[in-house]
Amino acid sequence: MLETLLYPKSVAVVGASRNPQKVGHAVLANLIHGGFRGAIVPVNPDAAEILGLKCFKSPADHTGGIDLSVIVVAGKHVKEALRQSIDAGARSVIVITAGFKEVSAAGARAERELVDYCRSRGARMVGPNCLGVLNTDHQMNATFAPSVPPPGKISVLSQSGALCVAILDWAARQKLGLGKVISFGNKADLNEVDFIQALAEDPETKVIAGYLESITEGDKFLRVAEQAASVKPVVILKVGVTAAGAKAASSHTGSLAGTDIAYGAAFRRAGVIRAENFEALFDYATAFALQPLPAGGRVAVITNAGGPGIMAADAAEGLGLKMAAPSPASDAKLRAFLPPSAAFGNPVDVIGDADPDRYARAFEVMEEDENVDGVVVLVTPQNMTRPLELAEKLAAAHRGKKPVLAAFMGGMEVAPAQERLLALGIPNYPSPDRAIVALKAMCDYAAWRRRPPRVVTRFPVNRRRVDRILRLQLRSGQAQMGEVEAKEILRAYDFTVLDGQLARNGEEAVDIAERLGYPVVLKISSPDIIHKSDFGGVRLNLANAEQVRDAFDLTMARIARKAPQAHLRGAYVEKMGQRGREVILGMTRDPQFGPMLMFGLGGIFVEVMKDVTFHLAPITAGEAMQMLKGTRSYALLQGARGQAPVDLDAIAGALQRISQLATDYPQIMELDINPFIVGPVGVQAYVADARMTLSNPHPQRDH
């Protein structure tokens, strides 16, 4: 895929310039000085030669044909340059020129014309408004960046050309090898999905690292990213998310969700490693490129100073890694050569006077320990340390079966050792916590790779009943579906719903209560009132006819005063259910990635602590249980602090049923079951209240 873009035999630079200050000069110079072995074709009708190469008035004048054309002419000439390039045989085009959809509506129209023309001719376009494409494997630098890193196994894709320049300069200074570097700017044609797919298939790429500001094809991204992550790590820094929560949302789920939440859920589903910042992007990518994946989350730390060891242990425990206790055999080996003042647990402190030999021997013992899945080596430059020699000995001792990460801390004293470590294949980090966080990313990805096949359970449901309810709701023209109809839909999906009925006056409310049996609950029913309790619209534990009648009259009067514009349908009278733990189950539909499920404990846990988890539908039974475990309050569900344990399988099953409902009916935009009452195993969980929002309902006339 994209062979002529990444491995062209001939490259035209349309807009090649004699002026060293022009982009067209920089691109041509980079191709020449980078050692590109194919044909380089400068195109400039006003020049005979540039940088020793013959110039052509048009790409078609080059008799050997063109695979790739890099266009750097003024915006008004880009379309003609594109036509000439494709006429000359170019199947791939990079438009570096800016001034398109990023600046104006007219620019957006011009950009659309470029895409339409490319697709009509069977060509693909990168850009516009981009830095270009670099492939160190092919010695092709079709960018205008001033720095080039050494060849390597990390390939980078970036929506920002300026960030690409910074990445190239940083990698060159660090001597970190990169493979492909692709800046795709406005991604008018080729986008992140195309490049992830191409790099997943590229045998020279071991790790895919990316900087993204947006994802335009959510479903396709999920599919392609998951396929890529199944064969190699995909590490993404996603920015531009802080405005996510600004969208209006009527449900608890919708108000708690946002674009950033959706991206996080999508990345988890696809196995994409999310970098929190620029440093993390390359912290993770470097570890993946240079070291094997861990078999588990048991880490050993070796240090020559107590403080850094404590920092590493704190970071590991905080991230859920296990500080592995040395086996009895390892403990005996360590005691045979370490001084009595050393620390023999974990961290293993070889103490400040350790020379490279002592360090290396301790490392060999811990790397061979069957209780250890990964090793972090911490070094402070003390008198006996000799960091450069230590780097050599560590690399020589490393067997390559478990990941080894280093943190040679300091400045001038350790700088040569840090550079040497990288050259020898051991990533180095400036602090213990950075090393530990990188190892945690490796553990999480390895666990994702080991996950069992995804099997989504399909439950027997009554879709005919749901179809009928939705048709009636659409005819009403109301987007908000009230409790009565929402509960009927949930009942059709085999949720337990307590008996109840809508009452239009106090006498009807009493009649219904008498049939149901006391105690009962009375709740206001209005499509204009979403959160009933905020308006005093819920009355619990009504024990007799007088209480029911008074509650109806008082509630109606209160709502008429607090929300005079609200349309009141009456009050829903329902059998009072058993007490239990209140949880909230929900779904909101993200415009890019589709239905997202939400779980959280009710009350303060959601309202104040925002202790909720999200996952993209459809979900498996295991993923549903992971949603529960992902909350900070999970221990309460298990029975911590004297709380009675609840039926976790009932909650997980309910989440799976919501998942099926959301995938079956894309017109359901939001759904809240709030609260869902769950008790101990053996006690039936039930829906206490529910509501839904549909997409763009409008009144329909019967013919």
KEKOLNU-311824 format. One record per residue (C-alpha): x, y, z. Coordinates in steps of 0.05 Angstrom, whole numbers, plus 5000, padded with zeros to 4 digits. Layout:
N
XYZ
...
This chain:
703
500050005000
502450714983
508650424950
509851024905
509351494964
514051135011
518650774962
518551174897
523651064842
523051784818
521052434853
519153094821
519653744860
514654204826
516654894849
524054744858
527555404873
534555684866
533256114928
535955764991
530556125032
524955794994
521455135012
522454894941
529954944949
529954595017
525953994992
530553904932
536753974975
534153465025
532852964970
539853054942
543753085007
539652515037
542552044985
536151874947
538151364895
532451464847
531252014796
530452714825
526653174777
526753914793
521054284758
521855034747
520355344679
524955934694
531355554712
536055114671
539054764732
538754774807
543854474854
547254134795
540953804769
537653954702
530954314710
524654144672
519054614651
513854084667
513953394700
511953104633
518453334603
522152814643
522252214598
523151704654
516251834685
514552044756
512451624816
511852174868
510852914859
512253424914
508554064899
511054714930
508255244883
503555814902
496455614919
493355864854
498055414814
497254774855
491554484814
495354554749
501654264780
497453684804
494653564734
501553594703
504353114755
498952594746
499452664670
506852494678
505051854715
505252054788
500751604830
502551964895
502752714907
505053124967
502053824969
506354225017
503154884998
498655195051
492655665045
486855175037
481354965085
485455205144
484555925123
477856015087
471555715056
474455864987
480655485007
476354905029
472954884961
479654904925
482154344970
475953924953
477354024879
484453754888
481753124922
476353024870
481453084814
486352594847
480952074857
478352154787
485351994761
487051434810
492351834849
493051944924
494852604958
498352785023
496653475051
495854025033
499154455086
504353945108
511753835118
512453255071
514752525078
521352225102
523351495094
530351355122
529850635098
529550895027
534151485037
528451935015
527552605050
521752945015
520953465069
523554165082
525853995153
533054195170
534753575212
534652835197
535252285249
538851625238
534951035210
530750655261
524550235273
519850785299
515451095246
511751745260
505452045231
503352745250
497753225234
502353805252
508153965206
511354425258
511353865309
514453405257
520253895250
521153885326
520753115327
526053055273
530653555307
529753225376
530852525348
537152755311
539953055375
538152435416
540751985360
534151625363
532851235299
526551365260
523851005198
518151365164
515952065184
509452285152
506552975159
499552985129
497053685147
489853795126
489053045109
484453225052
485452545020
490252075056
489152085131
491551755195
487651125181
491151025113
497951135144
496750685204
494750135157
500750245112
505650255171
502449635201
504149275136
511149575132
516349055153
521449605169
516849925221
516749625291
512950175327
507850675301
507851345338
502851895321
500652595337
493252715321
488653305329
482452955302
480052295275
475152345218
473151615206
471651325274
469150635254
474750525204
479950785253
477650285305
478149705256
484849895225
488150105291
486049445324
488949055266
495349455270
495949395346
495248635340
501948615304
505849215330
505049775383
501150395362
502650995408
498451615398
498752315428
491652595419
490753345431
485153845423
480453525473
479154045527
472954335493
469853645489
464953715546
461854355519
456453995480
449554025510
447453365539
441153205577
442952555610
447952415665
451751975617
451852505562
454053055609
459752635638
462052395570
465852815519
470452755460
476452605504
472752045539
470751765471
477851765446
480251425509
474950885502
476550795428
484050735442
482850215496
478349805449
483449825393
489549685436
492550375421
497350635475
495451345492
501051825508
499352375557
504452865528
510252935479
515352625527
510952015539
509951915464
517351775454
518451475523
513650925503
515650875430
523050795449
521650245499
517349865449
522449945394
528449705434
525849205485
521648565486
514648565515
514048345588
510547695606
507148035666
507248625713
512548405763
518248905764
525148905797
528849545812
536449575820
539450225847
545650505880
541751015921
535750955967
531851565944
531151375870
529350665891
523650925934
521351375876
521050775830
517450335881
512250875894
511050975819
510450225807
505550105864
501550715844
500750445773
498849745794
505449405779
508048905829
514748985862
517248275854
520547955915
527047605896
526546845898
530246485953
535546275902
536446995878
536847245950
542446745965
546246955902
545747695919
548147585991
554147205964
557247825933
553648455957
556248796021
552248686084
549849416082
546349286016
538749216011
536748525988
529348605977
526349015921
529049525905
535849185907
540549725932
547649555912
549650195952
553650805930
560550495924
558149975873
562749905813
560249665744
561848935759
557648925823
551949275787
552148795728
552248175773
546148425811
542748555745
544247855719
541247545782
534747945778
533947865703
534447105711
529547095769
523146735749
519147205794
521247815752
518048035686
521948685676
527949045705
529049795717
536249995731
537350655768
544150985770
546651615805
553751825786
557751695849
565351615853
565650865838
559950835788
563650955721
557151045682
559850925612
563150265632
556750075669
552650195606
557049725567
556749185620
549149235627
548249155552
552948565550
549348225608
542348345579
539647695551
534048035512
528347615539
525548115588
524948875581
530549275614
529650025623
534750495654
534751165689
541951425690
540452055730
544652685724
547853125672
554953165648
557352555685
552252085654
551152405586
556051945548
553051345582
545951555564
547851615491
551550945493
545550595525
541050805468
546150575417
546449905452
538849825453
537150015525
532450615532
534451125585
529851595622
531552225662
527851985725
525451335756
518151495749
518851615673
522050925666
516650595708
511050925669
514150685604
514549975632
507250025653
505350205581
509049585558
505449155609
498649425589
499849315516
502648615528
496348445568
492048705512
495748265462
494547665508
487047805515
482247245497
478247305432
472547795438
465847435442
459747885448
453647535476
447047635440
440947595486
434047375464
429748015463
423048265439
424848745383
417648785357
415549115421
421249615417
419749765344
412549925363
414450385421
419550755378
414550865322
409551165370
414951605401
417051865332
409952045316
409552455379
415352885355
418652855424
426152725429
425652585503
422651905520
419751875589
420151355642
414050955621
416250825549
423650755568
421950215618
417649845567
423649825520
428149575576
422949055595
423248805523
430748715533
429348285594
430848805648
426848725711
421949305716
417249375776
409749405761
407050105752
402150525712
401051255692
395651625732
392452265706
389152475771
389252325845
383751805843
387151415787
393551435828
389951135888
386650595845
393350395816
396650385884
391049945912
392049445855
399649445863
399649395939
403049875986
408150175994
408650535926
412851075892
409751665856
413852035802
411952615758
411352455683
413153015635
417353015571
419853705591
422553495659
428653055654
431253035725
424852945766
427952975835
430753675820
423553925818
421053525877
417653045830
419052395866
415452135929
417551485962
414450986011
407251206004
403650736051
396150866041
390951195997
391151866033
398651926025
398151755951
392552265939
396152805977
402752655942
399452705874
396153375888
402253665922
406953435868
402653705811
402054375846
409454415860
411254255787
406154755761
409555285803
416855095789
416054915715
409755265690
411455135617
412354385626
407153925595
404653465652
402252775631
400752575702
404552155753
407451455747
405451015806
410050425817
410949875868
416250045919
422249595908
427149295957
432949705981
439749575951
445949915922
444250475873
448450475810
447750855744
448050515677
447950935614
449551015541
451151625498
452651605424
459151925403
458952215332
465651885314
465751225351
458551065364
455250825428
459250905493
456850545555
457650855624
457650555694
458150885762
455550845833
449751305847
449351925890
455752285909
460051795870
457252055804
454852745822
461052985859
466752495848
465152345775
467351635790
465051315725
467850875670
466250855596
467050315543
465050285470
459449815451
458849255436
462148965498
463848275521
462447985590
469648105609
469548825586
463148945625
466548685688
472649125673
468049725673
466049565744
473249455765
475350105733
471650535784
475050775847
469050535886
469249815862
471349575930
464649805958
461049355909
465348775934
463448926007
468949376033
468049786097
462349366123
458149446060
454248836037
457148555972
452648605911
451248175851
456748405803
454447935748
447648265748
450748945735
455448655681
449548305648
445448945648
451149325614
451448795560
443948855548
444649615541
450349485493
445849045451
440149545453
444850115432
447649725373
440749475352
437650175352
442150735327
436451235336
437251195411
442251745425
442451735501
439951265555
440151295630
438150765680
438651185743
438350855790
439150115777
438149765843
442549165856
442748735918
446548115939
447047485896
440147165892
436247815898
433448065832
436448735808
431449215778
430649875741
428150415788
428050975737
429951065664
429751545606
432151575534
433352095480
432051955407
435252285346
431352805308
424252565319
418852915280
411352845277
408852355225
401852365196
397951725187
395551625116
